[in-house]
């Protein structure tokens, strides 16, 4: 085993397009940032999404530590995976950056109902939750509640929408700083 960290990128519902900060980070360093591909980005199935995260962590941990870099439904999936994964598997995860966690408990999107309820178990690794003050998918109060339940640091960078490509973040330097601080 080497000590090379693999950053597993977990996009949310409908994936992350080329202008999304997750995709930009992958393009800038494809050897370190590895996307966890889901079978169907538009019709997510919780068990399948969790199983793919588990397989990706198992594969990446053979090379060294793992850090999860999740956005929206990817953040909810990461929490769901951590709640059910064996301790040996979660021990490989050095930390998680959980950005704009989608509050599927209050989202009336039929494709997301299977992810209810949002898991609120404490994460077995360090994490940072980042949410803006005007995110249409999660209120600051709910994002703080997720962070508290997950035992995560909470960062609120202001009014930046869903912290996605529409937010105009580009390479998102603040996200890089938060990732480095895990």
C-alpha positions as CSV (number, residue, x, y, z in Angstrom):
1,X,0.0,0.0,0.0
2,X,1.3,3.5,-0.9
3,X,0.4,6.7,1.0
4,X,-1.2,8.3,-2.1
5,X,-4.5,9.8,-1.2
6,X,-7.4,9.1,-3.6
7,X,-10.2,11.7,-3.6
8,X,-13.4,10.0,-4.5
9,X,-15.8,12.4,-6.2
10,X,-19.4,11.8,-5.4
11,X,-21.7,14.0,-7.6
12,X,-25.3,14.4,-6.8
13,X,-28.6,14.0,-8.6
14,X,-28.1,14.3,-12.4
15,X,-24.3,14.2,-12.0
16,X,-21.8,17.1,-12.3
17,X,-21.3,18.6,-15.7
18,X,-17.9,19.9,-17.1
19,X,-18.3,23.4,-15.5
20,X,-18.9,22.0,-12.0
21,X,-16.0,22.4,-9.5
22,X,-16.0,18.6,-9.0
23,X,-15.4,18.0,-12.7
24,X,-12.8,20.8,-12.8
25,X,-10.9,19.2,-9.9
26,X,-11.0,15.8,-11.7
27,X,-9.7,17.3,-14.9
28,X,-6.9,19.2,-13.1
29,X,-5.7,16.0,-11.3
30,X,-7.2,12.8,-12.8
31,X,-4.7,10.6,-11.0
32,X,-5.9,11.7,-7.6
33,X,-9.6,12.7,-8.2
34,X,-11.7,9.7,-9.2
35,X,-15.4,10.0,-9.9
36,X,-17.7,7.3,-8.5
37,X,-19.9,6.7,-11.5
38,X,-23.5,5.8,-10.9
39,X,-25.6,3.6,-13.1
40,X,-28.3,6.2,-13.5
41,X,-27.7,9.9,-12.6
42,X,-31.4,10.8,-13.3
43,X,-33.1,8.0,-11.5
44,X,-30.9,7.4,-8.4
45,X,-31.4,4.2,-6.4
46,X,-30.0,4.4,-2.9
47,X,-28.8,0.8,-2.5
48,X,-27.1,0.9,-5.9
49,X,-25.5,4.3,-5.2
50,X,-24.2,3.2,-1.8
51,X,-22.9,-0.1,-3.2
52,X,-20.9,1.9,-5.8
53,X,-19.4,4.1,-3.1
54,X,-18.5,1.0,-1.1
55,X,-16.8,-0.6,-4.1
56,X,-14.9,2.6,-4.9
57,X,-13.7,2.9,-1.4
58,X,-12.6,-0.7,-1.3
59,X,-10.7,-0.3,-4.6
60,X,-9.1,3.0,-3.7
61,X,-8.0,2.0,-0.2
62,X,-5.7,-0.6,-1.7
63,X,-3.5,2.3,-2.8
64,X,-3.7,4.4,0.3
65,X,-6.1,6.7,2.2
66,X,-9.3,7.9,0.8
67,X,-11.1,11.3,1.0
68,X,-14.7,11.7,-0.1
69,X,-15.6,14.8,-2.1
70,X,-19.3,14.9,-2.3
71,X,-21.9,17.3,-3.6
72,X,-25.7,17.4,-2.9
73,X,-27.2,13.9,-3.1
74,X,-23.6,12.6,-3.1
75,X,-23.3,14.0,0.4
76,X,-26.4,12.2,1.5
77,X,-25.1,9.1,-0.1
78,X,-21.8,9.4,1.7
79,X,-23.6,9.6,5.1
80,X,-25.8,6.6,4.2
81,X,-22.8,4.6,3.1
82,X,-20.8,5.5,6.3
83,X,-23.8,4.5,8.5
84,X,-23.9,1.0,7.1
85,X,-20.3,0.2,6.0
86,X,-18.1,-2.1,8.1
87,X,-15.6,-0.3,10.4
88,X,-12.7,-1.7,8.4
89,X,-13.9,0.0,5.2
90,X,-14.7,3.3,6.9
91,X,-11.3,3.3,8.5
92,X,-9.7,3.9,5.1
93,X,-11.5,7.2,4.8
94,X,-9.4,10.0,6.1
95,X,-12.1,12.6,5.7
96,X,-15.0,14.0,3.7
97,X,-15.9,17.3,2.2
98,X,-19.7,17.3,2.1
99,X,-21.0,20.2,0.0
100,X,-24.6,21.4,-0.3
101,X,-26.1,18.3,1.2
102,X,-29.6,17.9,-0.4
103,X,-32.4,17.9,2.1
104,X,-34.3,15.0,0.5
105,X,-36.6,14.9,3.5
106,X,-38.2,18.1,2.2
107,X,-37.6,17.9,-1.5
108,X,-40.7,16.9,-3.4
109,X,-38.7,15.2,-6.3
110,X,-40.1,11.7,-6.9
111,X,-36.6,10.4,-8.0
112,X,-35.2,11.3,-4.5
113,X,-37.8,9.9,-2.2
114,X,-35.9,6.6,-1.8
115,X,-33.1,8.5,0.0
116,X,-35.4,9.5,2.8
117,X,-34.7,9.9,5.6
118,X,-31.4,11.7,5.5
119,X,-29.1,9.6,7.8
120,X,-28.1,11.4,10.9
121,X,-25.5,9.0,12.3
122,X,-22.2,10.4,13.4
123,X,-19.5,9.9,10.8
124,X,-16.5,7.7,11.7
125,X,-14.1,10.1,10.1
126,X,-13.5,13.9,10.1
127,X,-15.8,15.9,7.8
128,X,-16.7,19.4,6.8
129,X,-20.2,20.4,5.6
130,X,-20.4,23.4,3.4
131,X,-23.7,25.1,2.6
132,X,-24.7,28.5,1.3
133,X,-27.3,30.7,2.9
134,X,-29.6,30.6,-0.2
135,X,-29.3,27.0,-1.3
136,X,-32.7,25.9,-2.8
137,X,-32.0,22.3,-1.8
138,X,-31.2,22.9,1.9
139,X,-31.8,25.6,4.4
140,X,-28.9,26.8,6.6
141,X,-30.7,25.4,9.6
142,X,-31.0,21.9,8.1
143,X,-27.4,22.0,6.9
144,X,-26.2,22.9,10.4
145,X,-28.3,20.0,11.8
146,X,-26.7,17.6,9.3
147,X,-23.2,18.8,10.3
148,X,-24.0,18.5,14.0
149,X,-25.4,15.0,13.7
150,X,-22.5,13.9,11.5
151,X,-19.9,15.4,13.9
152,X,-18.7,17.6,11.1
153,X,-17.3,21.2,11.0
154,X,-19.8,23.6,9.4
155,X,-18.8,26.3,6.9
156,X,-21.3,28.8,5.5
157,X,-19.6,30.8,2.7
158,X,-22.5,33.2,2.1
159,X,-25.2,33.4,-0.6
160,X,-23.9,31.2,-3.4
161,X,-26.9,29.0,-4.4
162,X,-26.4,25.3,-4.6
163,X,-22.5,25.6,-4.8
164,X,-22.6,24.1,-8.3
165,X,-21.7,25.3,-11.8
166,X,-24.6,27.8,-11.7
167,X,-22.9,29.4,-8.7
168,X,-20.0,30.5,-10.9
169,X,-17.4,29.0,-8.5
170,X,-15.0,28.0,-11.2
171,X,-12.2,26.0,-9.6
172,X,-13.6,27.0,-6.2
173,X,-10.5,27.9,-4.2
174,X,-12.4,27.9,-0.9
175,X,-13.4,24.3,-1.5
176,X,-9.7,23.4,-2.2
177,X,-8.7,25.1,1.1
178,X,-11.4,23.2,3.0
179,X,-10.3,20.0,1.4
180,X,-6.7,20.6,2.4
181,X,-7.8,21.2,6.0
182,X,-9.4,17.8,6.4
